[in-house]
Amino acid sequence: MADGLPDDLRGALDAVARLPRVLIACDYDGTLAPIVANPQDARPLPRSAAALEALTTLPATAVALISGRALAVLKDLSGVSDAVHLVGSHGSEFDSGFVAPVDERAEALLAEIMRTLDGIAAEYPGVTTELKPASAALHVRNAAPGDAEAALRRAAEAAEAWDAQVTDGKAVKEFAVIDTDKGQAVDILREQQDASAVVFLGDDVTDEKAFRRMRGDDVGVKVGPGDTAAGFRVDEPEDVAAALEYLLEVRRRWAAGQSG
């Protein structure tokens, strides 16, 4: 390993950085920003943020964040410029609106889900809820293990009566009233940007939908442990910063050669 990155990943980034048009997309929590006890305190590592912004200045290079966060929250917490494309709600919320409409029936179901989750959270210390435009989440990161297990079990039982998409993440269970798919978001951005290849970095189970859409010269990078469809793996967000900086260096040299 050089520069803290596996040699095979360096080789893949070398290759993709020399392609005509590249899309670099990252998950937020656990990838660009380290996981923290209070989700509202999650901020991107300065090195990662700087590398992303620098990548946006290169020709034929698009950059995106694809997160489970609501779009407005993602923009506020990340602090990135308008040059970075933002996709929230696990790939379903773009600047132009949701991929699928949130109609009156979906809004009523979301209100019912939130009431139920609030009731569950009230019974277990450290369990909290989060309301998003098209989903509701039950967070158990700060609960005792027994309370976390019980709260998640009760939420899963309640969900049997809901026509909702259930997503299990790290210390969270989320219930969406529309379909959410980070892989679909990657494909939409790929088409919009006419990308020759995609680099996608993510740490959570929701990122697996994106990893399964990788093809050709694409580079999928799993952050942390766990089964994955990604072709490459790094240990932690600090390694993501190193990967983005390396990609910036190689892409910048490629761009200089194209203009020379």
C-alpha positions in Angstrom: 0.0 0.0 0.0 1.2 3.5 -0.9 -0.3 6.8 0.3 -2.4 4.6 2.6 -4.4 3.2 -0.4 -4.3 -0.4 -1.7 -2.3 -0.7 -4.8 -5.2 -2.2 -6.8 -7.4 0.8 -5.9 -4.6 3.2 -7.0 -4.4 1.4 -10.3 -8.1 1.6 -10.9 -8.1 5.3 -10.0 -5.2 5.9 -12.4 -7.2 4.3 -15.2 -10.5 6.0 -14.6 -8.8 9.4 -14.2 -7.7 9.2 -17.8 -11.2 8.7 -19.3 -12.9 11.5 -21.2 -15.7 12.2 -18.8 -15.8 11.1 -15.1 -18.5 11.3 -12.4 -17.2 11.1 -8.8 -20.0 10.4 -6.2 -19.8 9.9 -2.5 -22.1 8.9 0.3 -22.0 11.5 3.2 -22.2 9.9 6.7 -19.4 7.4 7.3 -17.7 8.3 4.0 -17.2 12.0 3.5 -18.0 12.7 7.1 -17.1 10.5 10.1 -19.9 8.9 12.0 -20.7 10.9 15.2 -23.1 10.4 18.1 -25.2 13.4 17.2 -26.1 13.2 13.5 -26.4 17.0 13.3 -22.7 17.3 14.2 -21.5 15.4 11.2 -19.2 17.5 9.0 -17.0 16.4 6.1 -13.3 16.0 6.7 -11.6 19.2 5.5 -9.3 17.2 3.2 -12.2 15.4 1.6 -14.2 18.6 1.1 -11.2 20.4 -0.4 -10.5 17.6 -2.8 -14.1 17.4 -3.9 -14.3 21.1 -4.6 -11.0 21.0 -6.5 -12.3 18.1 -8.6 -15.3 20.3 -9.7 -12.9 22.8 -11.3 -11.4 20.2 -13.7 -12.7 19.8 -17.2 -15.2 16.9 -17.9 -15.3 16.1 -14.2 -18.6 16.0 -12.3 -18.9 15.6 -8.5 -21.9 14.5 -6.5 -23.0 13.6 -2.9 -25.7 10.9 -2.7 -27.0 10.6 0.9 -29.8 9.3 3.0 -30.1 12.8 4.4 -32.9 15.1 3.3 -31.6 17.3 0.5 -31.9 20.5 2.5 -30.1 19.0 5.5 -27.4 17.5 3.2 -26.7 20.9 1.7 -26.5 22.6 5.1 -24.3 20.0 6.8 -21.9 19.4 3.9 -21.3 23.1 3.2 -20.3 22.3 -0.4 -20.6 24.7 -3.3 -23.3 24.7 -5.9 -20.7 23.0 -8.2 -21.3 19.7 -6.3 -24.5 17.9 -7.3 -26.6 16.9 -4.3 -29.0 14.0 -4.1 -30.9 13.3 -0.9 -33.3 10.8 0.6 -31.3 7.7 -0.5 -31.2 8.8 -4.1 -34.8 9.8 -4.6 -34.6 13.6 -3.9 -33.0 15.8 -6.6 -33.0 19.6 -6.8 -35.8 19.3 -9.3 -37.9 17.2 -6.9 -38.5 13.6 -6.1 -38.0 10.8 -8.6 -41.5 9.6 -7.7 -44.2 12.0 -6.5 -45.2 12.2 -2.8 -49.0 12.3 -3.2 -51.6 12.8 -0.5 -51.8 9.1 0.3 -48.0 8.9 0.8 -48.1 12.0 3.0 -50.9 10.5 5.2 -48.9 7.3 5.5 -45.7 9.2 6.4 -47.6 11.0 9.2 -48.9 7.7 10.6 -45.3 6.2 10.5 -43.9 9.2 12.3 -46.5 9.0 15.0 -45.7 5.4 15.6 -42.0 5.9 15.7 -42.3 8.9 18.0 -44.3 6.6 20.4 -41.6 3.9 20.3 -38.8 6.4 20.8 -40.5 7.9 23.9 -40.2 4.5 25.6 -36.5 4.0 25.2 -33.8 6.4 26.3 -31.4 7.4 23.5 -33.8 6.4 20.7 -34.7 9.3 18.5 -36.7 9.9 15.3 -36.1 11.9 12.2 -38.7 13.1 9.7 -37.7 13.6 6.1 -39.7 14.8 3.2 -40.5 11.2 2.1 -39.4 9.0 4.9 -39.1 8.6 8.7 -36.2 7.1 10.6 -35.7 5.5 14.0 -32.1 6.1 15.3 -30.7 3.9 18.0 -27.0 4.8 18.0 -27.2 6.4 21.5 -29.4 3.8 23.1 -28.4 0.8 25.3 -28.1 -2.4 23.2 -31.2 -4.0 24.7 -33.3 -0.9 24.2 -32.0 -0.4 20.6 -32.9 -4.0 19.8 -36.3 -3.7 21.3 -37.1 -0.4 19.6 -36.0 -1.7 16.2 -38.0 -4.9 16.6 -41.2 -2.9 17.5 -40.7 -0.7 14.5 -40.2 -3.7 12.2 -43.4 -5.2 13.6 -45.4 -2.0 13.0 -44.0 -1.8 9.4 -45.8 -5.0 8.5 -49.0 -2.9 8.3 -47.4 -0.1 6.2 -46.9 0.0 2.4 -43.4 1.5 3.0 -39.9 0.7 1.8 -37.9 -0.4 4.8 -34.1 0.2 4.8 -31.8 -1.0 7.6 -28.7 1.1 8.1 -26.1 1.5 10.8 -28.0 1.9 14.0 -31.1 3.1 12.1 -34.2 1.8 10.4 -35.9 4.0 7.8 -39.3 3.8 6.3 -39.9 5.5 3.0 -43.3 6.2 1.4 -41.7 6.2 -2.1 -39.0 4.0 -3.7 -35.5 5.0 -2.9 -32.5 3.7 -4.7 -28.9 5.1 -4.7 -28.1 2.9 -7.7 -30.9 4.6 -9.7 -29.5 8.0 -8.7 -26.1 7.0 -9.9 -27.5 6.0 -13.3 -29.5 9.3 -13.6 -26.4 11.3 -12.9 -24.3 9.1 -15.2 -26.7 9.9 -18.0 -27.0 13.6 -17.2 -23.2 14.0 -17.2 -22.6 11.6 -20.1 -20.0 10.0 -17.9 -17.5 7.5 -19.4 -17.2 6.0 -15.9 -18.3 6.5 -12.3 -16.3 6.4 -9.0 -18.6 5.8 -6.1 -17.6 5.6 -2.4 -19.9 4.5 0.4 -20.0 2.7 3.7 -23.6 1.7 4.4 -25.9 -1.1 3.2 -27.9 1.5 1.2 -24.8 2.1 -0.9 -24.8 -1.5 -2.1 -27.5 -0.6 -4.6 -25.0 1.8 -6.1 -22.2 -0.7 -6.0 -24.4 -3.2 -7.9 -24.8 -0.7 -10.7 -21.0 -0.4 -11.3 -20.0 -1.5 -14.7 -17.1 -1.3 -17.2 -14.4 1.0 -15.9 -16.4 2.1 -12.9 -14.8 2.0 -9.5 -16.9 1.1 -6.4 -15.2 1.7 -3.0 -16.6 0.3 0.2 -15.6 2.1 3.4 -15.2 -0.1 6.4 -16.1 -3.7 7.1 -19.0 -5.8 5.9 -20.1 -7.8 2.8 -20.1 -5.7 -0.3 -20.5 -5.7 -4.1 -17.8 -3.0 -4.4 -14.6 -4.0 -6.1 -12.4 -2.1 -3.7 -12.3 -1.4 0.0 -10.7 1.2 2.4 -10.9 1.3 6.2 -12.3 4.7 7.1 -13.2 8.3 6.0 -9.6 9.4 6.3 -8.8 6.9 3.5 -11.6 8.4 1.4 -9.8 11.7 1.7 -6.6 10.0 0.5 -8.5 8.4 -2.5 -10.1 11.7 -3.5 -6.7 13.6 -3.2 -5.1 10.9 -5.3 -7.8 11.0 -7.9 -7.5 14.8 -8.0 -3.8 14.6 -8.6 -4.0 12.1 -11.5 -7.0 13.8 -13.1 -5.3 17.1 -12.9 -2.2 15.7 -14.7 -4.5 14.2 -17.3 -6.3 17.6 -17.8 -3.0 19.4 -18.2 -1.9 16.9 -20.8 -5.2 17.4 -22.8 -4.7 21.1 -22.9 -1.0 21.0 -23.6 
